[in-house]
Amino acid sequence: MSATGMQGEAARGPGAGTMLFVDLRVRSLLFGEARKRAVTRAFGTPRDEQSFLVTALLLGAAATALRDLAPRPLPRPSRTGAALGGTLVNTALRGLAGEPSAAMPLAGALIAFGLLSNSIRPTIVASAHEVRQLTRELRAAFGARYAR
């Protein structure tokens, strides 16, 4: 290859693989620096005495201490309570449907499914739209940065 060919490649700049590697390396260095500063600020451990193991142990100790501050989950209902609640909901929904639903098996479940699907549909449509928009934005960002 001639010297002018090498100059043409150098003028185009680094390749996509090199740029991706450099971006990942810079991100890794920034996260490492942020981790060391956070451990120094939270626990007072000097930077030269920190390792990833020390960081993991200290964060585990902090998580254990914070676990006691977190609210406990609600108690699980008993079988009889769940059966009683299901019967109550089924009776209420059959009351909405009227007399024709008395002979129909699982009418309450069918009505509940219809109500839920009607109320959840806008949320699902909006979420799907956001996912598609995010995909387009990521494709545009990576295509503009790494594609040739």
N, C-alpha and C positions, 0 to 999 in steps of 0.2 A: 504494500500500500504506500502511496506517495505521501510526502509531508503535507501537501495541501489537503489530502483526504483526512488526515489526522486533525488538521486545524478545523475542518468543517465539522467533525464530530465534537470537538471540544467547544466549538461555538454554539452548538445546539444545547449544551448543558448536560447535567447528569440525567441518567435514564430513570424510568419509573421505579425500578427495583431499588436503585440507590436512594431515591427520594423517600420511598416508603421506609426503608431501613433507617435512614437518618431521622425521620419523623418519629418512628417508634423508639429509637434510642434517646432522643431528646425528651420524649414523654416519660420514659423510664427514669431518666435522671431527675426530672422535675418531681415525679411521684416519690422518689427516694429522698429527695431534699425535704419535701413536705412531710414525709413520715418522720424523718429525724427531728425536724423542728417541732412537730406535734408531740413526740415522745419527750423531748427536752422540756417543752412548756408544761405538759401535763404531769410528768413524773419527776422532773429535775435530773434526769440521767444525762451526764455529759455526752456530747456527740462522739468523742473518741472511744467511749465504752459501749456504744450501741452496736448491736448486730441484729440480724433479722430474728434470731431466736429470742433475744432479750425483748425486742418489740412485740413478738407474738405472745410471750409470757405476760408482759405488762398489760397488753390489750385484753388477754384472757382474764386476768385478775380484775380489770376494770369492768368487763362484761359481767363477771360473776357478782360484783358488788352492785351493779345497776340492775341485775335481774331481780333483786329483792325489792327494788323500787317500782318495778313494772306492775300494773294491775293484773290480777289473776283472771283467767278466763271464766266465763259464766259456767255454772254447773250444768251438767248434761241432764236433760229431762229423763224421768223414769219411763218405763214402757207403758205403764198405765196412764201417766200424764200425756205422753205422745198420742196414745190411742184416743184419749178423751179430747185432746185438741183437734185431732184429725176428724173425729166424729162431729165436733162442733163446727168446724169449717165446712164440712160436707153438708151438714144440715142448713147452715146459713146460705151456702151457694144454691142448694136445692130450693130454698125459700125464694131466692131471686128468680130462679127459672120457672117456678110455678108448678102446678099440678102435673103437666105432662112429663116432668122429669122424674116422677116417683117410680115409674116402671123401668126407667133407663139405668142400667148398671154403670157405675163410675161417672155419673153425671156431674158431680161436684168436681172431680178431677179434670174432666173435659172443660168445664167452665173456668176453672182456675188456670188451666193451660192457655185458654184463649185470652184471658185477662192479662196474664203475665207476658205472653208473646206480643200482645198489642202494646203493652207499656214498655217493654224492653227493646222493641224494634228500633226506635230512634237512636238509642244508645249504641246498638250494634252497628247501625249504618254510619253513625258519626265516627266510631272507632275504626271501622274499615276504611273510611275516607282518610282519617289521619294516618293510618298505616300506609296507604297508597301514596299520600303526599310525602311522608317521610322517606319512602323508597325512592321517589322521584328526586327529592332533595339530595339524598345520599349519592344516587347515581350521578347527578349533576356535579356535586362537589368532588367526588372521586374521579369522575371523567375529566373534569377541568384540570385537576391537579396531576393525575397519573397517566391519563390516556395520551396517546400521540396522534 
